[in-house]
Amino acid sequence: MSDWLQRTGQGWKLKLGMAWIVAGILLLIVVIVAGASSVAGFVAAIAVSASGFVWTALAFRCPACRKRAVFLAMLHEPGHQWLPRIMSADRCPVCGDPAAPRT
């Protein structure tokens, strides 16, 4: 977990978001393996995963600039490099604020 996420108290959001996305993917696999060819099952599984992705993108805000740091990292980092970027960030990827340690 990155130092910046720990200092801002938002590390739990990344853990929850990743668990949510993985749960949606696992649900999709279960729907496929179970042979349930209903459109509703596929749509539900994709909706769970997509909502986890959207929540993860929008849940993080820098305490200093109030920008959605993960969303902006998703937009500007090539490929899937947003996750390693956020996981190793020692400051806000948008404004560079290091975030004061929480007391």
TIRO-2110 file (N, C-alpha, C; in Angstrom, 1 decimal):
// TIRO-2110
0.9, -1.2, 0.0, N, 1, A
0.0, 0.0, 0.0, CA, 1, A
0.9, 1.2, 0.0, C, 1, A
0.5, 2.2, -0.8, N, 2, A
1.4, 3.4, -0.9, CA, 2, A
1.4, 4.3, 0.4, C, 2, A
2.5, 5.0, 0.6, N, 3, A
2.6, 5.9, 1.7, CA, 3, A
1.5, 7.0, 1.6, C, 3, A
1.2, 7.5, 0.4, N, 4, A
0.2, 8.5, 0.3, CA, 4, A
-1.1, 8.1, 0.7, C, 4, A
-1.5, 6.9, 0.2, N, 5, A
-2.9, 6.3, 0.6, CA, 5, A
-3.0, 6.1, 2.1, C, 5, A
-1.9, 5.6, 2.7, N, 6, A
-1.9, 5.4, 4.2, CA, 6, A
-2.0, 6.7, 4.9, C, 6, A
-1.3, 7.8, 4.5, N, 7, A
-1.3, 9.0, 5.2, CA, 7, A
-2.7, 9.7, 5.0, C, 7, A
-3.3, 9.5, 3.9, N, 8, A
-4.6, 10.1, 3.7, CA, 8, A
-5.8, 9.3, 4.2, C, 8, A
-5.5, 8.1, 4.7, N, 9, A
-6.5, 7.2, 5.3, CA, 9, A
-7.4, 6.6, 4.2, C, 9, A
-6.9, 6.5, 3.0, N, 10, A
-7.8, 6.0, 1.9, CA, 10, A
-7.3, 4.6, 1.4, C, 10, A
-6.4, 3.9, 2.1, N, 11, A
-6.0, 2.6, 1.7, CA, 11, A
-7.1, 1.6, 1.7, C, 11, A
-8.0, 1.7, 2.6, N, 12, A
-9.1, 0.8, 2.6, CA, 12, A
-10.0, 0.9, 1.4, C, 12, A
-10.0, 2.0, 0.8, N, 13, A
-10.8, 2.2, -0.5, CA, 13, A
-10.2, 1.4, -1.6, C, 13, A
-8.9, 1.4, -1.7, N, 14, A
-8.3, 0.6, -2.8, CA, 14, A
-8.5, -0.9, -2.5, C, 14, A
-8.4, -1.4, -1.3, N, 15, A
-8.6, -2.8, -1.0, CA, 15, A
-10.1, -3.2, -1.3, C, 15, A
-11.0, -2.3, -0.9, N, 16, A
-12.4, -2.6, -1.2, CA, 16, A
-12.7, -2.6, -2.7, C, 16, A
-12.2, -1.6, -3.4, N, 17, A
-12.4, -1.5, -4.8, CA, 17, A
-11.8, -2.7, -5.6, C, 17, A
-10.6, -3.1, -5.2, N, 18, A
-10.0, -4.3, -5.9, CA, 18, A
-10.8, -5.6, -5.6, C, 18, A
-11.3, -5.7, -4.3, N, 19, A
-12.1, -6.9, -4.0, CA, 19, A
-13.4, -6.9, -4.8, C, 19, A
-14.0, -5.7, -4.9, N, 20, A
-15.3, -5.6, -5.7, CA, 20, A
-15.1, -6.0, -7.1, C, 20, A
-14.0, -5.5, -7.7, N, 21, A
-13.7, -5.8, -9.1, CA, 21, A
-13.5, -7.3, -9.3, C, 21, A
-12.7, -7.9, -8.4, N, 22, A
-12.4, -9.3, -8.5, CA, 22, A
-13.7, -10.1, -8.2, C, 22, A
-14.5, -9.7, -7.3, N, 23, A
-15.8, -10.4, -7.1, CA, 23, A
-16.6, -10.4, -8.3, C, 23, A
-16.7, -9.3, -9.0, N, 24, A
-17.4, -9.2, -10.3, CA, 24, A
-16.9, -10.1, -11.4, C, 24, A
-15.6, -10.2, -11.5, N, 25, A
-14.9, -11.1, -12.4, CA, 25, A
-15.2, -12.6, -12.1, C, 25, A
-15.1, -12.9, -10.8, N, 26, A
-15.4, -14.3, -10.4, CA, 26, A
-16.8, -14.6, -10.6, C, 26, A
-17.7, -13.7, -10.4, N, 27, A
-19.1, -13.9, -10.7, CA, 27, A
-19.4, -14.2, -12.1, C, 27, A
-18.7, -13.4, -13.0, N, 28, A
-18.8, -13.7, -14.4, CA, 28, A
-18.3, -15.1, -14.8, C, 28, A
-17.2, -15.5, -14.2, N, 29, A
-16.7, -16.8, -14.5, CA, 29, A
-17.6, -17.9, -14.0, C, 29, A
-18.3, -17.7, -12.8, N, 30, A
-19.3, -18.6, -12.3, CA, 30, A
-20.4, -18.7, -13.3, C, 30, A
-20.9, -17.6, -13.8, N, 31, A
-22.0, -17.6, -14.7, CA, 31, A
-21.6, -18.3, -16.0, C, 31, A
-20.4, -18.1, -16.5, N, 32, A
-20.0, -18.8, -17.7, CA, 32, A
-19.8, -20.3, -17.5, C, 32, A
-19.2, -20.7, -16.4, N, 33, A
-18.9, -22.1, -16.1, CA, 33, A
-20.2, -22.8, -15.8, C, 33, A
-21.1, -22.2, -15.1, N, 34, A
-22.4, -22.8, -14.7, CA, 34, A
-23.2, -23.1, -16.0, C, 34, A
-22.9, -22.4, -17.1, N, 35, A
-23.6, -22.6, -18.3, CA, 35, A
-24.9, -21.8, -18.3, C, 35, A
-25.0, -20.9, -17.4, N, 36, A
-26.2, -20.1, -17.4, CA, 36, A
-26.1, -19.1, -18.6, C, 36, A
-26.9, -19.3, -19.6, N, 37, A
-26.7, -18.5, -20.8, CA, 37, A
-27.7, -17.4, -20.8, C, 37, A
-28.3, -17.1, -19.7, N, 38, A
-29.2, -16.0, -19.6, CA, 38, A
-28.5, -14.6, -19.7, C, 38, A
-29.1, -13.7, -20.4, N, 39, A
-28.5, -12.4, -20.5, CA, 39, A
-28.5, -11.7, -19.2, C, 39, A
-29.5, -11.9, -18.4, N, 40, A
-29.5, -11.3, -17.1, CA, 40, A
-28.3, -11.7, -16.2, C, 40, A
-27.9, -12.9, -16.2, N, 41, A
-26.7, -13.3, -15.5, CA, 41, A
-25.5, -12.6, -15.9, C, 41, A
-25.3, -12.6, -17.2, N, 42, A
-24.1, -11.9, -17.8, CA, 42, A
-24.1, -10.4, -17.4, C, 42, A
-25.3, -9.8, -17.6, N, 43, A
-25.4, -8.3, -17.3, CA, 43, A
-25.2, -8.1, -15.8, C, 43, A
-25.7, -8.9, -15.0, N, 44, A
-25.5, -8.7, -13.5, CA, 44, A
-24.0, -8.8, -13.2, C, 44, A
-23.3, -9.8, -13.7, N, 45, A
-21.9, -10.0, -13.4, CA, 45, A
-21.1, -8.8, -13.9, C, 45, A
-21.4, -8.4, -15.1, N, 46, A
-20.6, -7.3, -15.7, CA, 46, A
-20.9, -6.0, -14.9, C, 46, A
-22.2, -5.8, -14.5, N, 47, A
-22.6, -4.6, -13.7, CA, 47, A
-21.8, -4.6, -12.4, C, 47, A
-21.7, -5.7, -11.7, N, 48, A
-21.0, -5.8, -10.4, CA, 48, A
-19.5, -5.4, -10.6, C, 48, A
-18.9, -5.9, -11.6, N, 49, A
-17.5, -5.6, -11.9, CA, 49, A
-17.3, -4.1, -12.3, C, 49, A
-18.2, -3.7, -13.2, N, 50, A
-18.1, -2.3, -13.7, CA, 50, A
-18.4, -1.3, -12.6, C, 50, A
-19.3, -1.6, -11.7, N, 51, A
-19.6, -0.7, -10.6, CA, 51, A
-18.4, -0.6, -9.6, C, 51, A
-17.7, -1.7, -9.4, N, 52, A
-16.5, -1.7, -8.6, CA, 52, A
-15.4, -0.9, -9.2, C, 52, A
-15.3, -1.0, -10.5, N, 53, A
-14.3, -0.2, -11.2, CA, 53, A
-14.6, 1.3, -11.2, C, 53, A
-15.9, 1.7, -11.4, N, 54, A
-16.3, 3.1, -11.3, CA, 54, A
-16.1, 3.6, -9.9, C, 54, A
-16.5, 2.8, -8.9, N, 55, A
-16.4, 3.3, -7.5, CA, 55, A
-14.9, 3.5, -7.2, C, 55, A
-14.1, 2.6, -7.6, N, 56, A
-12.6, 2.7, -7.3, CA, 56, A
-12.1, 4.0, -8.0, C, 56, A
-12.5, 4.3, -9.2, N, 57, A
-12.1, 5.4, -9.9, CA, 57, A
-12.5, 6.7, -9.3, C, 57, A
-13.7, 6.8, -8.7, N, 58, A
-14.2, 8.0, -8.2, CA, 58, A
-14.1, 8.2, -6.7, C, 58, A
-13.8, 7.2, -5.9, N, 59, A
-13.8, 7.2, -4.5, CA, 59, A
-12.7, 8.0, -3.8, C, 59, A
-11.5, 8.1, -4.5, N, 60, A
-10.4, 8.7, -3.9, CA, 60, A
-10.3, 10.2, -4.3, C, 60, A
-10.1, 11.0, -3.2, N, 61, A
-9.9, 12.4, -3.4, CA, 61, A
-8.7, 12.9, -2.7, C, 61, A
-7.9, 13.7, -3.3, N, 62, A
-6.7, 14.3, -2.6, CA, 62, A
-7.2, 15.3, -1.6, C, 62, A
-6.7, 15.2, -0.3, N, 63, A
-7.2, 16.2, 0.7, CA, 63, A
-6.8, 17.6, 0.3, C, 63, A
-5.7, 17.8, -0.4, N, 64, A
-5.2, 19.1, -0.8, CA, 64, A
-6.0, 19.7, -2.0, C, 64, A
-6.0, 19.0, -3.1, N, 65, A
-6.5, 19.6, -4.3, CA, 65, A
-8.0, 19.2, -4.6, C, 65, A
-8.5, 18.1, -3.8, N, 66, A
-9.8, 17.6, -4.0, CA, 66, A
-10.1, 17.0, -5.3, C, 66, A
-9.0, 16.7, -6.1, N, 67, A
-9.2, 16.0, -7.4, CA, 67, A
-9.3, 14.5, -7.1, C, 67, A
-9.9, 13.8, -8.1, N, 68, A
-10.1, 12.4, -8.0, CA, 68, A
-8.8, 11.7, -8.6, C, 68, A
-7.9, 11.4, -7.7, N, 69, A
-6.5, 11.0, -8.0, CA, 69, A
-6.5, 9.7, -8.8, C, 69, A
-7.3, 8.7, -8.4, N, 70, A
-7.2, 7.4, -9.1, CA, 70, A
-7.9, 7.6, -10.5, C, 70, A
-8.9, 8.3, -10.6, N, 71, A
-9.6, 8.5, -11.9, CA, 71, A
-8.6, 9.2, -12.9, C, 71, A
-7.9, 10.2, -12.4, N, 72, A
-7.0, 10.9, -13.3, CA, 72, A
-5.8, 10.0, -13.6, C, 72, A
-5.4, 9.2, -12.7, N, 73, A
-4.3, 8.3, -13.0, CA, 73, A
-4.7, 7.2, -14.0, C, 73, A
-6.0, 6.8, -13.9, N, 74, A
-6.5, 5.9, -14.9, CA, 74, A
-6.5, 6.5, -16.3, C, 74, A
-6.8, 7.8, -16.4, N, 75, A
-6.9, 8.5, -17.7, CA, 75, A
-5.5, 8.7, -18.3, C, 75, A
-4.5, 9.0, -17.4, N, 76, A
-3.2, 9.4, -18.0, CA, 76, A
-2.1, 8.4, -18.0, C, 76, A
-2.3, 7.3, -17.2, N, 77, A
-1.2, 6.3, -17.2, CA, 77, A
-1.5, 5.3, -18.4, C, 77, A
-0.4, 4.9, -19.1, N, 78, A
-0.6, 4.0, -20.2, CA, 78, A
-1.0, 2.6, -19.8, C, 78, A
-2.0, 2.0, -20.5, N, 79, A
-2.4, 0.6, -20.2, CA, 79, A
-3.0, 0.5, -18.8, C, 79, A
-2.5, -0.5, -18.1, N, 80, A
-3.0, -0.7, -16.7, CA, 80, A
-2.0, -0.3, -15.7, C, 80, A
-1.2, 0.7, -16.0, N, 81, A
-0.2, 1.2, -15.1, CA, 81, A
-0.7, 2.1, -14.0, C, 81, A
-2.0, 2.4, -14.0, N, 82, A
-2.6, 3.2, -13.0, CA, 82, A
-2.5, 2.6, -11.6, C, 82, A
-2.7, 1.2, -11.6, N, 83, A
-2.7, 0.5, -10.3, CA, 83, A
-1.3, 0.5, -9.7, C, 83, A
-0.2, 0.2, -10.4, N, 84, A
1.1, 0.3, -9.8, CA, 84, A
1.4, 1.7, -9.4, C, 84, A
1.0, 2.7, -10.2, N, 85, A
1.2, 4.1, -10.0, CA, 85, A
0.6, 4.5, -8.6, C, 85, A
-0.6, 4.1, -8.4, N, 86, A
-1.3, 4.5, -7.2, CA, 86, A
-0.8, 3.7, -6.0, C, 86, A
-0.4, 2.4, -6.2, N, 87, A
0.1, 1.6, -5.2, CA, 87, A
1.5, 2.0, -4.7, C, 87, A
2.2, 2.8, -5.5, N, 88, A
3.6, 3.2, -5.1, CA, 88, A
3.7, 4.7, -4.9, C, 88, A
2.5, 5.4, -5.0, N, 89, A
2.6, 6.9, -4.8, CA, 89, A
3.0, 7.3, -3.4, C, 89, A
3.9, 8.2, -3.4, N, 90, A
4.3, 8.8, -2.1, CA, 90, A
3.7, 10.2, -2.0, C, 90, A
3.0, 10.7, -3.0, N, 91, A
2.3, 12.0, -3.0, CA, 91, A
1.1, 11.9, -4.0, C, 91, A
0.3, 12.9, -4.0, N, 92, A
-0.8, 13.0, -4.9, CA, 92, A
-0.3, 13.0, -6.3, C, 92, A
-0.9, 12.1, -7.2, N, 93, A
-0.4, 12.0, -8.6, CA, 93, A
-0.9, 13.3, -9.4, C, 93, A
-1.8, 14.1, -8.8, N, 94, A
-2.3, 15.2, -9.5, CA, 94, A
-1.5, 16.5, -9.1, C, 94, A
-1.5, 16.8, -7.8, N, 95, A
-0.9, 18.1, -7.4, CA, 95, A
0.4, 17.9, -6.7, C, 95, A
0.8, 16.7, -6.4, N, 96, A
2.1, 16.4, -5.8, CA, 96, A
2.1, 16.6, -4.3, C, 96, A
1.0, 16.9, -3.7, N, 97, A
0.9, 17.1, -2.2, CA, 97, A
1.2, 15.8, -1.5, C, 97, A
2.2, 15.8, -0.5, N, 98, A
2.6, 14.6, 0.2, CA, 98, A
1.6, 14.1, 1.2, C, 98, A
0.6, 15.0, 1.6, N, 99, A
-0.4, 14.7, 2.6, CA, 99, A
0.3, 14.6, 4.0, C, 99, A
-0.2, 15.4, 4.9, N, 100, A
0.3, 15.3, 6.2, CA, 100, A
-0.1, 14.0, 6.9, C, 100, A
0.8, 13.5, 7.7, N, 101, A
0.4, 12.2, 8.5, CA, 101, A
-0.8, 12.5, 9.3, C, 101, A
-1.7, 11.5, 9.3, N, 102, A
-2.9, 11.6, 10.1, CA, 102, A
-2.5, 11.4, 11.6, C, 102, A
-3.2, 12.2, 12.4, N, 103, A
-3.0, 12.0, 13.9, CA, 103, A
-4.1, 11.3, 14.5, C, 103, A
END
